[in-house]
Amino acid sequence: MKIIVLTGQIGTGKSTIAKALNDLGASIVDTDILSRELQLPGAQVYKQLINKFGNEIIGEDKQINRAKLGEIVFADKSKLELLNSLTHPAISKQMIMEAIKISFALQQGMGVPSECKKLRKPKIIVLVVPLYFEAKINLQLPVVNIGVTDQEQWITRIEKRDGIKGVNKVKAQMSLQDRENLADFCVRNDSLEDVPQKSKQIFEFALQTKSKLISKGFILEHIAIVILPIGIALIAFLAMLRRQIQ
C-alpha cells in the first residue's frame, strides 16, 4: 500500500486537497481529527491536558476548548512544547494503527474528516499532519508540502480570518522555504481552481513512489506501538482468568 504524508502551513487548503484525494481513491487519516477524538472527555489525553493547563480549558460542554487552549500555547513556546509532548505520542500511535488497519483492508476507525469517505480498498493512504516538520516526526515516508506563493497575502488573510490566534500560529510554524527544502514533493495551492490539478499531481506522485511503503519493514519499525497494548491487555486477562480458576 502506497502511503504519503501531507503537510503545509495553516490555511493553505490541506483539507480541500485531502477531500479531492479521497475522491480520487485515497484513504485519509487526519491528525487534527485524531487529536480531537483523543481529547474527548474521559480519554487519557483529556485528563493530562486538564492536569497541566487547568480547568480553564474546559468548555461548558465539558470538552476541551481548543480555541482557549490554542491561545495559551501559541503565546508561549514552552507551553506549546508541553502540549506537543502530551498529544503527539498518542496521535502518532493512533495514526500508525489506522494506517496499518487500512493497509490490511480492515475498517478505519478514527481520523476520518467528515467530508471524506472510508474506503475499503483505497489506492493510497494519505496522512494529513500539519505540524509534521515542526514536531520532527520521522516516519520514513514521502512528504508532500502544500504552500501558497504570496506569503504576505496569506498572512493577511489568516489575520483577518483568525485574528491574533492565527498570527500566533503563523509565527509558531516553519517558513515555506524551509518546508519546501525538507519535503519530497511540493505544490503551490494559490486558488480553489488549482485544487483539481494539484490533487492529481499529488496522487500521481504517490502512485509512482517506488519505496517508502506500508511494508513489513514499516510495521516492524512500529511493532511495539501496536503489539505492546495488546500484550498488556492479554496479560491482564490471563491474570484475571487465573485468579478465577484458583
N, C-alpha and C positions, 0 to 999 in steps of 0.2 A: 504494500500500500504506500503510495507516494504521500508525503506529508511535508508541509511548509509552515513557517511562522510568518504571520502578517503583523507588521508593526507600523508605527507612524505617530507623528505629533498629534496633539489634541485638535479636533475639528478639521481633519484632512479627508474625511469621508471613508474611514475604515469600515464602519457599519454598512454603508451603502454598497461598497465594493464586496464586502462579505456576503451580502444578500445576493448580489449578482453572481458571485462564485457558487453560491448554493444552488441558484437556478441552473448553472452550467453542470452541476453534478458533484459539488464539493460538500462534505460534511463540515460544519462549523462548530468549533469549540471556543467560546469567547470567555477570556479570563475575567472580564468585568462582570459578566453574568455569574460565573463561578463565585466570584468574590461576594456578590450579593447573596447567593444561595448559602454560602458558608458562614454568613453573618446573620442568619435568621435566628430569632430568639431560641435559646436552648443549646445552640451549637457551641462547640468549644471555642471557636474564634470569637464568637459573640461575647462570651464570658471574659476572655482575655482582653478584649478591647475595652470593656467596661472597667475592668480591674486597673488598666493602665491609664485610661483617659477620663474616667469618672462618669457619673450618671448624666452629665450634661450632654452627652452624645446620644442619649436615648430620647426618641420622639414620643409623642402622645400615644402612638400605636404600639409602643414598647419595642419598636425596631430601631436599629442603628440609624441615626440621622446622618446620612452620608454627606450632606451639604455642610453640616456643622463640623463633622469630623474633618472634612476637606479644608475648612477654614483654619482649623487648628494646625494640621500637619503641613500645609503648603506655606504657612507663615513661619515655620520653624523647622529647619533642616534636620535637627536631631529627633524631633517628633515624627517627621516623615520616615526617617530611618527606623525608628521604633515600630511604626505602623507596618512598614515593609517586613521587618523581622518577624512580626506576628502573623501576617497574612500570606506572604509569598510562599513559605514552605507548604502550607495547606493547599493553596491554589495550585502550585506546581504538581503536588502529589495527585490531586483530583484531575488535573488536566491530562497527565500521563495516563492515568487509569481510564479516562474517557477515550483517549486516542487508541489505547490498546483494545478496548472493547469494540470500538468501531472497526479496527483493522481485522478483528476476528468475527465480524458480522454479528456482533452482539448489540443489544439495544442501547443506544446512547441515553444516558440518564440526566446529565447536568450540563450546563454551559451552552445551551441552545438559545440563541436570540429568538424573541417572539415572532419575528418576521421570517425566520428560517424554518425549513422542514428537516425532520430527522430522516435521513436516507438509509435504507437497508444495505445497499451496495454502492457506496459512493466511489467516484473515480479517484478522488484525492481527499485528504484531510487538511483543513486549514485551522491552525491555532492562532487566534487573534490575541496578541499580547502587546498592548500599547506601550508598556514600560520595559520591553524586553532588554534593550541595551542599558537603560538606567539601572535595572535590577541585576545586571551582569549575569543573566541566565545563559547557560550554555547547553543546549540540547543536541548539539551536533546535527542540526537541521538547517536547510536553506532558509534564509531570512529575506523577506520582501519588505521594503520600506516604502510607505506612501507619504508623499510630501506635496507642498504647493510651491510654485515658483516665486510668487510675490510674497515674501515673508512679512514685509511691513503691512501690507493689506490684510494678510492673515491675522496678525497680532491685533490689528484694529478691529477686525470682525469678532475675534474671540473676546476682546474687551467689551464691545457693545453687547454681545450675547450673554456673557457670564460675569461681567464686572471685574472687581478686584480678585475674586476667586479664580477666574480664568487667567488673569495676568500672572498670579502666583503659580498656577500650573505650568504656564509657558516658561517661566523662569526656572522651574524645577526640572524641566526636560532638556534633553540633549539637543544641540543645534542640528539643523537639517544637514549641513555639510558633514558633521561628524557621523550622523546616522547613515548617510549615503556611503561614507567611507567604509563602514562596517558591514553594510548589507550585501547580500549576494545578487540582488536584483532590485532596481529602483524604478518607481513610476511617479510622475507628477500629475496629480489629480486636480486640475485647475478649474473644472466646471462639471456640472452634472452631465453635460453632453459627452464628457470624456469617459464616464464610468463604463459603458459597454466595451469600448475598445481597450481600456486599461485592464478591465477584468479578464478579457480574453487573453491579453498578453501574459497576465499573471498565471492564468490557468494553463496556458501552453508551456510556460516556464516550468511549472510544477510537473507536468506530464513528461517533459523532456529531461528532467533531472534523473541522472543515472545512479547516483549514490544518495546517501542520507535518507534512507527509507525506514519505515517501521519494519524492523527485521529482528532476527534472533539477537543480533548484537545490541540493538537498541533496547530490547526487552531485558536482556541480561544486565545491561548497564543500570537499569532502573528496577531490577527484580526485587530488591529489598523493599521498595516503596509499595509494591503490590503484594508480596508474599508475607512480609512481617505482620501486618494487621490480621491477615487470615490465620497465620501461625499462632498469634496471641489468642485469638478467639477460639481456635481449636484446642489449645492447651487448657484454657479456662473451661471449655465444655467437657473435656475429658476429666478434669479435676472434679467438676460437679458430679459427673456420672459415677466416678469412683467413690465419692462420699455417699451417694445414694445406695450403691451396691453394698458398701460396708454397713 
